[in-house]
Amino acid sequence: MSRTGPLPRDPIAEAHRQWIEHGWGSVADGMALVTSLVRAQQIVMARVDEALKPSGLTFSRYELLRLLSFSRTGALPMAKASARLQVHPTSVTNTVDRLEAAGLVERVPHPSDRRATLIEITSAGRKSVAEATEALNAQVFAEPGLAPGESKQLLELLARFRHAAGDFDDTANLAFHAT
């Protein structure tokens, strides 16, 4: 949906009001929270997509390239990449297929496990992810839409939410979000 400006009223607040009016008041806050999170994700992804457009990368392709570039050798087994990105192995396979077709990664045999395949970033992949990171840092990450204190509060709340949902075990990392 294309708009030229903000809506005159918050549609989620209106939905909240309707939930209460229709007898679902006990879950109205939860509905508004979930709907707000989904809408916030849409807003953020639109900004990310705009920043990545010149690179031709999607966010999932960017994430995999960035993960590989952070690894010591520039290569990871497919299963490890899938686990670290928290996506199904099929999604990693599809992402690798596209990145490989673009010359940004290549599949190479694992040096010690003949059953495993490594995904290795190419020099073109390193250049592409570096340029994409510069764009994301400047256009999205530098100004995520909240004041620094608010960002830290939201990070802490989301970390607690993700931890409670079983996203990760390490409670020591919860402190990272509160710093």
VENFEN-V447019 format. One record per residue. N is the residue number from 1. SS is DSSP state (H for helix, E for strand, C for the rest). PSI is psi in degrees with one decimal (* if undefined). OMEGA is omega in degrees with one decimal (999 if undefined). Layout:
# VENFEN-V447019
n:N ss:SS psi:PSI omega:OMEGA
n:N ss:SS psi:PSI omega:OMEGA
This chain:
# VENFEN-V447019
n:1 ss:C psi:129.5 omega:-179.6
n:2 ss:C psi:133.0 omega:178.3
n:3 ss:C psi:155.7 omega:177.1
n:4 ss:C psi:-11.0 omega:-179.9
n:5 ss:C psi:-176.0 omega:-179.2
n:6 ss:C psi:154.1 omega:174.8
n:7 ss:C psi:150.9 omega:-179.9
n:8 ss:C psi:-26.6 omega:179.7
n:9 ss:C psi:156.4 omega:178.8
n:10 ss:C psi:112.8 omega:-179.5
n:11 ss:H psi:-25.0 omega:178.6
n:12 ss:H psi:-37.9 omega:175.1
n:13 ss:H psi:-39.0 omega:177.4
n:14 ss:H psi:-41.4 omega:177.0
n:15 ss:H psi:-40.9 omega:177.3
n:16 ss:H psi:-47.5 omega:178.5
n:17 ss:H psi:-43.6 omega:-179.9
n:18 ss:H psi:-39.1 omega:178.8
n:19 ss:H psi:-46.3 omega:179.8
n:20 ss:H psi:-46.2 omega:-178.8
n:21 ss:H psi:-31.8 omega:-178.5
n:22 ss:C psi:10.5 omega:173.9
n:23 ss:C psi:11.5 omega:-179.3
n:24 ss:C psi:32.3 omega:-176.7
n:25 ss:H psi:-32.5 omega:-177.4
n:26 ss:H psi:-19.1 omega:179.5
n:27 ss:H psi:5.8 omega:-177.1
n:28 ss:H psi:-41.7 omega:179.1
n:29 ss:H psi:-40.8 omega:178.4
n:30 ss:H psi:-42.6 omega:177.3
n:31 ss:H psi:-45.2 omega:-178.9
n:32 ss:H psi:-38.6 omega:178.2
n:33 ss:H psi:-51.2 omega:-178.5
n:34 ss:H psi:-45.1 omega:179.8
n:35 ss:H psi:-39.7 omega:178.2
n:36 ss:H psi:-41.0 omega:177.3
n:37 ss:H psi:-43.5 omega:179.7
n:38 ss:H psi:-43.7 omega:179.6
n:39 ss:H psi:-41.4 omega:177.7
n:40 ss:H psi:-40.3 omega:177.9
n:41 ss:H psi:-40.1 omega:178.1
n:42 ss:H psi:-42.6 omega:179.7
n:43 ss:H psi:-47.5 omega:-179.5
n:44 ss:H psi:-44.5 omega:-178.5
n:45 ss:H psi:-33.1 omega:175.9
n:46 ss:H psi:-40.8 omega:177.6
n:47 ss:H psi:-42.8 omega:179.1
n:48 ss:H psi:-46.9 omega:179.9
n:49 ss:H psi:-41.7 omega:179.2
n:50 ss:H psi:-42.7 omega:179.5
n:51 ss:H psi:-34.5 omega:-177.6
n:52 ss:H psi:-14.7 omega:-175.4
n:53 ss:H psi:-47.6 omega:-179.2
n:54 ss:H psi:-28.3 omega:-178.4
n:55 ss:H psi:-17.6 omega:-176.3
n:56 ss:C psi:9.1 omega:-179.3
n:57 ss:C psi:147.6 omega:166.0
n:58 ss:C psi:168.9 omega:-179.9
n:59 ss:H psi:-37.6 omega:179.6
n:60 ss:H psi:-37.9 omega:177.4
n:61 ss:H psi:-41.4 omega:176.7
n:62 ss:H psi:-48.0 omega:-178.4
n:63 ss:H psi:-42.8 omega:-179.6
n:64 ss:H psi:-43.8 omega:177.4
n:65 ss:H psi:-42.8 omega:-179.8
n:66 ss:H psi:-42.3 omega:177.2
n:67 ss:H psi:-47.4 omega:179.8
n:68 ss:H psi:-40.0 omega:-178.8
n:69 ss:H psi:-27.0 omega:177.6
n:70 ss:H psi:-19.1 omega:-178.1
n:71 ss:C psi:153.8 omega:-177.0
n:72 ss:C psi:-42.3 omega:-173.3
n:73 ss:C psi:-6.1 omega:-176.3
n:74 ss:C psi:12.2 omega:-178.3
n:75 ss:E psi:147.2 omega:176.5
n:76 ss:E psi:151.2 omega:171.4
n:77 ss:E psi:149.2 omega:-179.5
n:78 ss:H psi:-44.1 omega:-177.2
n:79 ss:H psi:-38.9 omega:179.3
n:80 ss:H psi:-39.7 omega:177.2
n:81 ss:H psi:-42.2 omega:178.6
n:82 ss:H psi:-45.5 omega:-179.2
n:83 ss:H psi:-44.8 omega:-177.1
n:84 ss:H psi:-32.4 omega:178.4
n:85 ss:H psi:-8.8 omega:179.3
n:86 ss:C psi:45.3 omega:176.7
n:87 ss:C psi:159.6 omega:179.7
n:88 ss:C psi:144.2 omega:178.8
n:89 ss:H psi:-33.6 omega:178.3
n:90 ss:H psi:-37.6 omega:178.4
n:91 ss:H psi:-40.9 omega:178.3
n:92 ss:H psi:-41.8 omega:179.1
n:93 ss:H psi:-45.6 omega:179.5
n:94 ss:H psi:-40.4 omega:178.9
n:95 ss:H psi:-44.1 omega:178.6
n:96 ss:H psi:-41.8 omega:178.3
n:97 ss:H psi:-46.2 omega:-177.6
n:98 ss:H psi:-41.1 omega:178.6
n:99 ss:H psi:-36.6 omega:178.7
n:100 ss:H psi:-41.6 omega:178.4
n:101 ss:H psi:-30.5 omega:179.4
n:102 ss:C psi:-2.7 omega:179.4
n:103 ss:C psi:19.4 omega:-176.6
n:104 ss:C psi:-20.5 omega:173.7
n:105 ss:E psi:166.0 omega:170.6
n:106 ss:E psi:152.2 omega:175.3
n:107 ss:E psi:132.9 omega:179.3
n:108 ss:E psi:150.5 omega:178.7
n:109 ss:E psi:143.1 omega:175.9
n:110 ss:C psi:134.2 omega:-175.7
n:111 ss:C psi:-24.6 omega:-176.4
n:112 ss:C psi:-3.0 omega:-179.5
n:113 ss:C psi:101.9 omega:-175.5
n:114 ss:C psi:-18.4 omega:-179.6
n:115 ss:C psi:-17.8 omega:-173.9
n:116 ss:C psi:152.4 omega:175.4
n:117 ss:E psi:137.9 omega:175.4
n:118 ss:E psi:147.9 omega:169.8
n:119 ss:E psi:124.6 omega:-177.6
n:120 ss:E psi:131.7 omega:178.9
n:121 ss:E psi:140.1 omega:177.6
n:122 ss:C psi:171.7 omega:177.1
n:123 ss:H psi:-35.8 omega:175.9
n:124 ss:H psi:-36.2 omega:176.8
n:125 ss:H psi:-40.9 omega:177.9
n:126 ss:H psi:-41.8 omega:179.3
n:127 ss:H psi:-44.4 omega:-178.8
n:128 ss:H psi:-45.8 omega:-178.2
n:129 ss:H psi:-32.3 omega:177.2
n:130 ss:H psi:-45.3 omega:179.0
n:131 ss:H psi:-41.7 omega:179.4
n:132 ss:H psi:-37.8 omega:179.1
n:133 ss:H psi:-40.8 omega:176.7
n:134 ss:H psi:-44.3 omega:-180.0
n:135 ss:H psi:-45.9 omega:179.6
n:136 ss:H psi:-43.0 omega:179.0
n:137 ss:H psi:-45.4 omega:-176.8
n:138 ss:H psi:-42.4 omega:-170.1
n:139 ss:H psi:-18.4 omega:-175.0
n:140 ss:H psi:-57.6 omega:-170.9
n:141 ss:H psi:-32.5 omega:-179.2
n:142 ss:C psi:-33.0 omega:179.9
n:143 ss:C psi:81.3 omega:-175.2
n:144 ss:C psi:-8.6 omega:177.1
n:145 ss:C psi:-1.5 omega:177.6
n:146 ss:C psi:154.5 omega:174.2
n:147 ss:C psi:154.4 omega:-177.7
n:148 ss:H psi:-45.0 omega:178.9
n:149 ss:H psi:-40.0 omega:177.9
n:150 ss:H psi:-38.9 omega:177.6
n:151 ss:H psi:-44.1 omega:179.7
n:152 ss:H psi:-40.0 omega:177.0
n:153 ss:H psi:-46.1 omega:-179.2
n:154 ss:H psi:-40.9 omega:176.8
n:155 ss:H psi:-44.4 omega:-179.6
n:156 ss:H psi:-46.1 omega:179.5
n:157 ss:H psi:-44.3 omega:-179.7
n:158 ss:H psi:-36.0 omega:176.9
n:159 ss:H psi:-42.7 omega:177.9
n:160 ss:H psi:-41.0 omega:177.8
n:161 ss:H psi:-48.6 omega:-178.6
n:162 ss:H psi:-40.8 omega:178.9
n:163 ss:H psi:-46.4 omega:179.7
n:164 ss:H psi:-29.1 omega:179.3
n:165 ss:C psi:-2.9 omega:179.1
n:166 ss:C psi:18.9 omega:-178.5
n:167 ss:C psi:-32.1 omega:177.0
n:168 ss:C psi:157.6 omega:-177.3
n:169 ss:C psi:-32.4 omega:-169.0
n:170 ss:C psi:97.5 omega:179.7
n:171 ss:H psi:-19.5 omega:177.3
n:172 ss:H psi:-30.8 omega:179.3
n:173 ss:H psi:-14.1 omega:175.5
n:174 ss:H psi:-31.3 omega:179.3
n:175 ss:H psi:-31.9 omega:177.8
n:176 ss:H psi:-40.7 omega:-175.0
n:177 ss:H psi:-18.0 omega:-177.3
n:178 ss:H psi:-3.9 omega:-176.9
n:179 ss:C psi:* omega:999
